[in-house]
Amino acid sequence: LNKPEWYLTQVLMWIGNHSKFLDDKIQPILDKAGSSVNAGLEFSRALVMLILEKLAADIPCLLYDDTLFCHLVDEVLLFERELYSVHGYLSSFPSCMHILSEDSCFQRWLTVEKKFALQKMDSMLSSEAAWVSQYKDITDVDEMKVPDCAETFMTLLLVITDRYKNLPTASRKLQFLGLQKELVDDFRIRLTQVMKEETRASLGFRYCAILNAVNYIATVLADWADNV
């Protein structure tokens, strides 16, 4: 259960190792018979069906172990990325995202994603470098004077989007968007709490850093507004 990468990598190797044989030897036979079947894609589809069976059997066994469940999701997302980008798998075919979208699994994924995102926010705001810009010494890069915590937070949101963007239904994507909105609001509350501690020094270093953080986040969210 703790090594899903073993069978996921094995399937990717089988697909890669057989592609030349399927293209050179099997596809011409299908073409000659007037079939529209793509040998390589059908081979991939059959192997993915095996993975779906395996996942359906494994997921109930690790649903409440955060570490194992997170590891499984991470490995499945890496597998899917390679399957589509390297092996040309079709989005209309069955995929692992359908298993991750099933109700009990999906709710667990959302819960764990939120838990780890909040932990990340705790650590980024308690870091000594939280209010310092990574690029403070490079003037032409750092026009917005973005503190490290704001940049790390927006990267966190971007990574979450990257993880859920291939979900098969809009309703599931919207649930993840809801999580991102919760995180933005949580971050806003945390900034407000820090700002209240700094009101006596409203021209101080940290107060200005908070204003820069808010300006940066608002600007980036506006840039993302075109991303359906």
Secondary structure, DSSP 8 states (H G I E B T S, - for coil): ---HHHHHHHHHHHHHHHHHHIIIIIHHHHHHTT----HHHHHHHHHHHHHHHHHHHHHHHHTT-HHHHHHHHHHHHHHHHHHHHTT---TTS--HHHHHTSHHHHHHHHHHHHHHHHHHHHHHHHSTTTTS-TTTT-TTT-TT---HHHHHHHHHHHHHHHHHTT-S-HHHHHHHHHHHHHHHHHHHHHHHHHHHHTGGGTTSHHHHHHHHHHHHHHHHHHHHTT--
